[in-house]
């Protein structure tokens, strides 16, 4: 616990008091709520007050500037909030403790030790960017005596997962970021993007975020495994999803769980008719978007995913009404599954543009270029080999200046990197599949059994010399890249 506090205070010692104060407040309120009946008006008021304090703290640090600025613009007033530094991990430890208060109110709390509660909130492997852990997952583990003893199995498995995660972050995610950043910066500067540049930037950011978040999730799980603690799975090949509902069962799994259990279900879930269900979905996804950041781009991103999920539910309802005819077709036609996966991936890519862009107009500019709004730029050699006149192509918005004439990045090498990373995303086994035989050390995916690959063979990890060399190689590559880099690259989810 002391080490976790030191870890957090190393970033900014002033905000360590904020974390400790939040822990003390929620622990005391948890005790008060757990000692009464959830049917009593007093305890309902206490729960409401406790949640309000947590959300008010989050709102001040994360959203005060945004709301004051937007309100001032609406009222034509020059209102501004002074500089407010966003406390590290405030979204994560706030959500964890709101869940704790809700469970205490319902009488679900069994472990009430103060020191273990402090460790539950501040546990350093997952404190900064998740996963959003549940008290019933963590507190019983802290009581186990074997976590304080040395274990070769935990050491080898934990180091392997840590090495995989670090490689994903510093070698893969940070390298492909060199392609995405210039494109989004160019949009901000008003530079007209070509078709290929827009798609290259969007796909590069899609891959950057994937390997960045996947890498962090692996590192958190690996660090915890070294000590003998299991963290809940937070990431499981989301781009392999065949629909957007499945995507959210694989991407930021613990956030999806929190939103479902503590927001969607209390709002009524799907128990009050289709229209109410769709309304609840949209509210949850809009708030989920706002949780990621204080800006209209995040709200639009959440709204897009809300719309996607509603369409997905409507499609499922249509399949049921056909009495299985379309469902039977979908169950065995390979082409259907590939189309479903491709459509889901494309929808996610478009939404990520809003997630990354500085403002909505920049996002619209990039998406417009992605769908031919600025025409299609090709190599001049294509015109020479086609035997047709340039006027014929220009009539259809196709021009010949080279596909990457803005010179935003080295797209010839970058395109190859994007193709390689896409192949890894769609066909390579993920960390949980590679380490699948060691379920006692890490959690594995428990969603749709059809998407779980047992991964027997060459990619199945084992405590052998071969895997030790491979792990050492990945770790060495990561450390060399870190040593050669002049600027420190933070995890993208640190800002949330």
C-alpha positions in Angstrom: 0.0 0.0 0.0 2.8 2.4 0.9 4.5 1.6 -2.4 1.3 2.3 -4.3 1.0 5.7 -2.6 4.6 6.5 -3.4 4.1 5.4 -7.0 1.1 7.8 -7.3 2.9 10.6 -5.4 5.9 10.4 -7.7 3.7 12.0 -10.5 2.5 14.9 -8.3 2.8 14.8 -4.6 0.2 17.5 -4.2 -2.5 15.2 -5.6 -1.6 12.3 -3.3 -3.7 14.2 -0.6 -6.6 14.1 -3.0 -6.4 10.3 -3.5 -6.0 9.7 0.3 -8.9 12.1 1.0 -11.1 10.2 -1.5 -10.2 6.9 0.0 -11.0 8.1 3.6 -14.3 9.6 2.5 -15.6 6.6 0.6 -14.4 4.1 3.2 -16.3 5.8 6.0 -19.4 6.2 3.9 -19.1 2.5 2.9 -19.2 1.6 6.6 -22.2 3.7 7.2 -24.1 2.3 4.2 -23.2 -1.3 5.0 -24.6 -1.0 8.5 -28.2 -0.1 7.5 -31.0 -1.3 5.3 -31.0 -0.1 1.7 -34.8 0.4 2.1 -34.3 3.2 4.6 -34.6 6.8 3.4 -31.6 7.9 5.4 -29.3 5.4 3.7 -30.7 6.3 0.3 -29.8 9.9 1.0 -26.4 8.9 2.2 -25.7 6.9 -1.0 -26.9 9.8 -3.1 -24.7 12.3 -1.2 -21.7 10.0 -1.4 -22.1 9.5 -5.2 -22.7 13.2 -5.7 -19.4 14.1 -3.9 -17.5 11.7 -6.0 -19.0 12.9 -9.2 -18.6 16.6 -8.2 -14.9 16.0 -7.6 -14.6 14.4 -11.0 -16.7 17.1 -12.7 -14.5 19.9 -11.2 -11.2 18.5 -12.3 -12.2 17.0 -15.6 -15.2 19.0 -16.9 -15.2 22.4 -15.3 -13.3 24.1 -18.0 -15.4 22.5 -20.8 -18.8 23.3 -19.2 -17.9 26.8 -18.2 -16.5 27.5 -21.7 -19.6 26.1 -23.5 -22.0 28.0 -21.2 -20.0 31.2 -21.7 -20.2 30.7 -25.5 -23.9 30.1 -25.3 -24.5 33.2 -23.2 -21.9 35.2 -25.1 -19.8 35.7 -22.1 -16.1 35.5 -21.8 -16.0 33.0 -19.0 -12.9 30.9 -18.3 -11.8 28.6 -15.5 -8.2 29.0 -14.3 -5.7 26.2 -15.1 -6.8 22.9 -13.5 -4.4 20.0 -13.7 -6.3 16.8 -14.2 -5.3 14.4 -11.4 -3.8 11.2 -12.6 -6.3 8.2 -12.7 -9.2 10.2 -11.1 -11.8 8.6 -13.5 -10.7 5.1 -12.5 -10.5 5.4 -8.8 -13.7 7.5 -8.7 -15.7 4.8 -10.6 -14.2 2.0 -8.4 -15.3 3.7 -5.3 -18.8 4.6 -6.6 -19.3 0.9 -7.3 -18.1 0.2 -3.7 -20.6 2.6 -2.2 -23.4 1.1 -4.3 -22.5 -2.5 -3.2 -22.2 -1.4 0.4 -25.7 0.1 0.2 -27.0 -3.2 -1.1 -25.3 -5.2 1.7 -22.7 -6.9 -0.6 -19.6 -5.8 1.3 -17.9 -8.6 3.3 -14.4 -7.3 3.7 -14.1 -4.0 5.7 -10.4 -3.8 6.6 -9.1 -0.3 6.1 -5.6 -1.1 4.9 -6.9 -3.6 2.3 -9.4 -1.1 1.1 -6.6 1.4 0.6 -4.7 -1.1 -1.4 -7.8 -2.0 -3.4 -8.1 1.6 -4.5 -4.4 2.5 -4.9 -3.0 -0.8 -6.2 -0.3 0.5 -8.6 -0.5 -2.0 -11.5 -4.1 -0.9 -12.3 -4.3 2.5 -10.6 -3.3 4.7 -13.6 -5.5 3.4 -16.4 -7.5 0.4 -15.3 -8.9 -2.1 -15.4 -11.7 -0.8 -13.2 -11.6 -3.5 -10.5 -14.4 -4.7 -8.2 -13.9 -5.0 -4.5 -15.0 -8.7 -4.5 -12.3 -9.5 -7.1 -9.4 -7.8 -5.2 -10.0 -7.8 -1.4 -10.1 -11.6 -1.0 -6.8 -11.9 -2.9 -5.0 -9.4 -0.6 -5.8 -11.7 2.3 -4.0 -14.7 0.8 -0.6 -15.4 2.4 0.9 -17.1 -0.7 1.1 -13.7 -2.5 3.9 -12.7 -0.2 6.1 -15.7 -1.2 8.4 -16.2 -4.2 7.1 -18.3 -7.0 8.9 -19.2 -10.2 5.8 -19.8 -12.1 4.3 -16.4 -11.3 7.7 -14.8 -12.1 8.0 -16.4 -15.6 4.4 -15.8 -16.6 4.3 -12.3 -15.2 7.6 -11.3 -16.9 6.4 -12.7 -20.3 3.1 -10.8 -20.2 4.9 -7.7 -19.1 7.4 -8.0 -21.9 4.6 -8.5 -24.5 2.8 -5.4 -23.2 5.9 -3.2 -23.2 6.8 -4.3 -26.8 3.3 -3.5 -28.0 3.5 0.0 -26.5 7.0 1.2 -27.2 7.7 -0.6 -30.5 4.3 -1.1 -32.2 2.0 1.6 -30.9 4.6 4.4 -30.8 6.0 3.6 -34.2 2.6 3.6 -35.9 1.8 6.9 -34.1 4.4 8.5 -36.4 1.8 8.0 -39.2 -1.3 9.1 -37.4 -0.1 12.3 -35.7 0.9 14.2 -38.9 -2.5 13.5 -40.5 -4.6 14.8 -37.6 -2.2 17.7 -37.2 -2.6 18.5 -40.9 -6.4 18.5 -40.5 -6.1 21.0 -37.7 -3.9 23.2 -40.0 -6.6 23.1 -42.7 -4.5 21.1 -45.2 -6.6 19.2 -47.7 -6.0 15.5 -47.2 -5.9 12.9 -50.0 -8.0 9.7 -49.9 -5.0 7.6 -49.0 -3.6 10.0 -46.4 -7.0 10.2 -44.6 -7.4 6.4 -44.5 -3.7 6.0 -43.6 -4.1 8.4 -40.6 -7.3 6.8 -39.5 -6.0 3.3 -39.7 -2.7 4.3 -38.0 -4.5 5.8 -35.1 -6.9 2.8 -34.9 -3.8 0.5 -34.6 -1.9 2.9 -32.3 -4.8 3.0 -29.8 -5.2 -0.8 -30.1 -1.6 -1.7 -29.3 -1.3 1.1 -26.7 -4.3 0.0 -24.7 -3.6 -3.7 -25.2 0.0 -3.1 -24.1 -1.0 -1.3 -21.0 -3.5 -4.0 -20.1 -0.9 -6.7 -20.5 1.6 -4.8 -18.4 -0.9 -4.3 -15.6 -1.8 -8.0 -15.6 1.9 -9.0 -15.8 2.9 -6.8 -12.9 0.1 -8.0 -10.8 0.8 -11.7 -11.7 4.4 -11.2 -10.5 3.0 -10.6 -7.0 0.3 -13.3 -7.3 -2.7 -11.1 -7.9 -5.2 -11.7 -10.7 -6.6 -8.6 -12.4 -9.8 -8.9 -14.4 -9.4 -9.2 -18.2 -9.8 -5.8 -19.9 -9.0 -6.4 -23.5 -9.6 -9.3 -25.8 -8.9 -8.8 -29.6 -11.8 -6.3 -30.0 -11.2 -5.8 -33.7 -12.1 -9.5 -34.3 -15.6 -8.8 -33.2 -18.4 -9.6 -35.7 -20.7 -6.9 -34.3 -20.5 -3.8 -32.2 -22.1 -5.4 -29.1 -19.3 -8.0 -29.2 -16.8 -5.2 -29.7 -17.8 -3.7 -26.4 -17.6 -7.2 -24.8 -13.9 -7.2 -25.8 -12.8 -3.5 -25.6 -12.3 -2.0 -22.1 -14.3 -4.9 -20.7 -14.4 -3.6 -17.1 -15.7 -0.2 -18.2 -18.5 -1.9 -20.1 -19.2 -4.0 -17.0 -19.4 -0.9 -14.8 -21.7 1.0 -17.2 -24.0 -2.0 -17.6 -24.2 -2.8 -13.8 -24.3 0.6 -12.3 -25.9 2.7 -15.0 -27.8 0.7 -17.7 -29.5 -1.7 -15.3 -30.5 1.0 -12.8 -32.0 3.0 -15.6 -34.2 0.1 -16.4 -32.1 -1.9 -18.9 -34.3 -3.7 -21.4 -37.1 -4.4 -18.9 -39.4 -1.5 -20.0 -39.9 -2.0 -23.7 -37.7 -1.5 -26.8 -37.9 2.3 -26.9 -36.8 2.7 -23.3 -34.0 0.2 -23.9 -32.7 2.1 -26.9 -33.0 5.4 -24.9 -31.0 3.8 -22.0 -28.3 2.6 -24.5 -27.9 6.0 -25.9 -27.7 7.7 -22.5 -25.1 5.1 -21.3 -22.9 5.5 -24.4 -23.1 9.3 -24.4 -22.0 9.3 -20.7 -19.3 6.7 -21.6 -18.0 9.1 -24.3 -18.0 12.0 -21.9 -16.1 9.8 -19.3 -13.3 9.5 -21.8 -12.9 13.3 -22.2 -14.4 16.7 -21.8 -15.2 17.6 -25.4 -17.8 17.4 -28.1 -15.7 14.9 -30.1 -15.9 12.4 -27.2 -19.7 12.9 -26.9 -20.1 12.4 -30.7 -17.9 9.3 -30.4 -20.2 7.9 -27.7 -23.3 8.8 -29.6 -22.0 7.0 -32.7 -21.4 3.9 -30.7 -24.8 4.3 -29.1 -26.4 4.4 -32.6 -24.3 1.4 -33.7 -25.5 -0.7 -30.7 -29.1 0.3 -31.3 -28.8 -0.8 -34.9 -27.2 -4.0 -33.8 -30.1 -4.8 -31.4 -32.6 -3.9 -34.2 -30.8 -6.4 -36.5 -30.9 -9.1 -33.9 -34.6 -8.5 -33.4 -35.1 -8.9 -37.2 -33.3 -12.2 -37.1 -35.6 -13.4 -34.4 -38.7 -12.3 -36.4 -37.6 -14.3 -39.4 -37.8 -17.4 -37.2 -34.2 -18.3 -37.7 -34.1 -18.2 -41.5 -31.6 -15.3 -41.7 -29.9 -16.5 -38.5 -29.3 -20.0 -40.0 -27.9 -18.4 -43.1 -25.6 -16.2 -41.0 -24.4 -19.1 -38.9 -22.7 -21.0 -41.6 -21.9 -18.6 -44.5 -18.2 -17.6 -44.2 -18.7 -14.6 -46.4 -21.4 -13.2 -44.0 -19.0 -13.4 -41.0 -16.2 -11.7 -42.9 -18.6 -8.9 -44.0 -19.9 -8.5 -40.5 -16.4 -8.3 -39.1 -15.3 -5.8 -41.8 -18.4 -3.6 -41.4 -17.9 -3.6 -37.6 -14.2 -2.6 -38.0 -15.0 0.1 -40.5 -17.7 1.6 -38.1 -15.1 1.6 -35.3 -12.5 3.3 -37.4 -14.9 6.1 -38.4 -15.8 6.6 -34.8 -12.1 6.7 -33.7 -11.6 9.7 -36.0 -13.9 11.8 -33.7 -12.2 10.3 -30.7 -8.7 11.5 -31.9 -9.5 14.7 -33.6 -9.0 18.1 -31.9 -12.5 19.2 -32.8 -15.6 18.0 -34.8 -14.8 20.0 -37.9 -11.3 18.3 -38.2 -13.0 14.9 -37.8 -15.5 15.7 -40.5 -12.7 16.9 -42.8 -10.8 13.6 -42.4 -13.9 11.5 -42.8 -14.9 13.4 -45.9 -11.5 12.7 -47.4 -11.8 9.1 -46.5 -15.0 8.8 -48.5 -13.8 10.6 -51.6 -14.7 14.2 -50.7 -11.3 15.4 -51.9 -11.2 13.1 -54.9 -8.9 10.1 -55.4 -5.2 10.7 -56.0 -3.2 8.1 -57.9 0.3 7.8 -59.3 0.9 9.5 -62.6 2.2 6.2 -63.9 -1.4 4.8 -63.7 -2.5 7.3 -66.3 0.4 6.4 -68.6 -0.4 2.7 -68.4 -4.2 3.0 -68.7 -4.1 4.5 -72.2 -7.0 6.8 -71.3 -6.9 10.6 -71.1 -6.7 12.5 -67.8 -10.0 14.2 -68.6 -11.8 10.9 -68.3 -10.5 10.3 -64.8 -10.9 13.9 -63.7 -14.6 13.7 -64.6 -14.9 11.1 -61.7 -12.8 13.0 -59.2 -9.6 11.0 -59.8 -6.4 13.1 -60.3 -2.7 12.2 -60.6 -0.3 13.9 -58.2 0.9 10.8 -56.4 -1.3 9.4 -53.5 0.7 11.1 -50.8 1.7 14.5 -52.3 1.4 16.4 -49.0 4.4 14.6 -47.7 2.9 14.2 -44.2 4.8 10.9 -43.6 6.8 8.2 -45.2 3.7 6.4 -46.4 5.5 3.9 -48.6 7.2 2.3 -45.6 4.2 3.3 -43.4 1.7 1.5 -45.6 3.7 -1.8 -45.1 3.7 -1.3 -41.3 -0.1 -0.8 -41.3 -0.6 -4.0 -43.3 1.6 -5.9 -40.9 -0.1 -4.6 -37.8 -3.5 -5.3 -39.3 -2.5 -8.9 -40.0 -1.4 -9.2 -36.3 -4.7 -7.7 -35.1 -6.9 -10.0 -37.2 -4.9 -13.3 -37.3 -2.3 -13.5 -34.5 -3.3 -15.0 -31.2 -3.6 -12.5 -28.3 -1.8 -12.6 -25.0 -4.6 -14.6 -23.2 -4.5 -17.2 -26.0 -0.7 -17.5 -25.9 -0.8 -17.9 -22.1 -4.0 -19.9 -22.1 -2.7 -22.9 -20.1 -2.0 -20.7 -17.1 -5.5 -19.8 -16.0 -4.5 -19.9 -12.4 -2.2 -16.9 -13.0 -4.4 -14.8 -15.2 -8.0 -14.5 -16.2 -9.2 -15.6 -19.6 -12.0 -14.5 -21.9 -15.4 -15.9 -20.8 -17.5 -14.4 -23.6 -18.8 -16.1 -26.7 -17.1 -19.5 -26.8 -17.0 -19.4 -30.6 -14.3 -16.7 -30.5 -12.0 -18.4 -28.0 -9.1 -20.1 -29.7 -7.3 -22.8 -27.7 -4.2 -21.9 -29.7 -2.4 -25.2 -29.5 1.0 -25.4 -31.2 3.9 -23.1 -31.8 2.3 -20.0 -30.3 1.3 -21.7 -27.0 3.6 -20.4 -24.3 5.6 -22.8 -22.1 8.4 -22.3 -19.6 11.1 -23.3 -22.1 14.5 -22.0 -23.3 12.8 -21.0 -26.6 10.3 -18.8 -25.0 12.8 -17.4 -22.6 14.9 -16.3 -25.5 11.9 -14.8 -27.3 10.8 -12.9 -24.2 14.3 -11.6 -23.6 14.4 -10.5 -27.2 11.2 -8.5 -27.0 12.2 -7.0 -23.7 15.6 -6.0 -25.1 14.1 -4.4 -28.2 11.7 -2.4 -26.0 14.5 -1.2 -23.8 16.7 -0.2 -26.7 13.8 1.8 -28.2 13.1 3.5 -24.9 16.8 4.4 -24.5 17.1 5.8 -28.0 13.9 7.9 -27.7 14.3 11.5 -26.7 10.7 12.2 -25.7 8.7 10.0 -23.2 5.5 8.7 -24.8 2.7 8.2 -22.3 -0.1 5.7 -22.5 -3.1 7.2 -24.3 -5.5 6.2 -21.5 -3.5 8.2 -19.0 -5.4 11.3 -20.1 -8.8 9.7 -19.2 
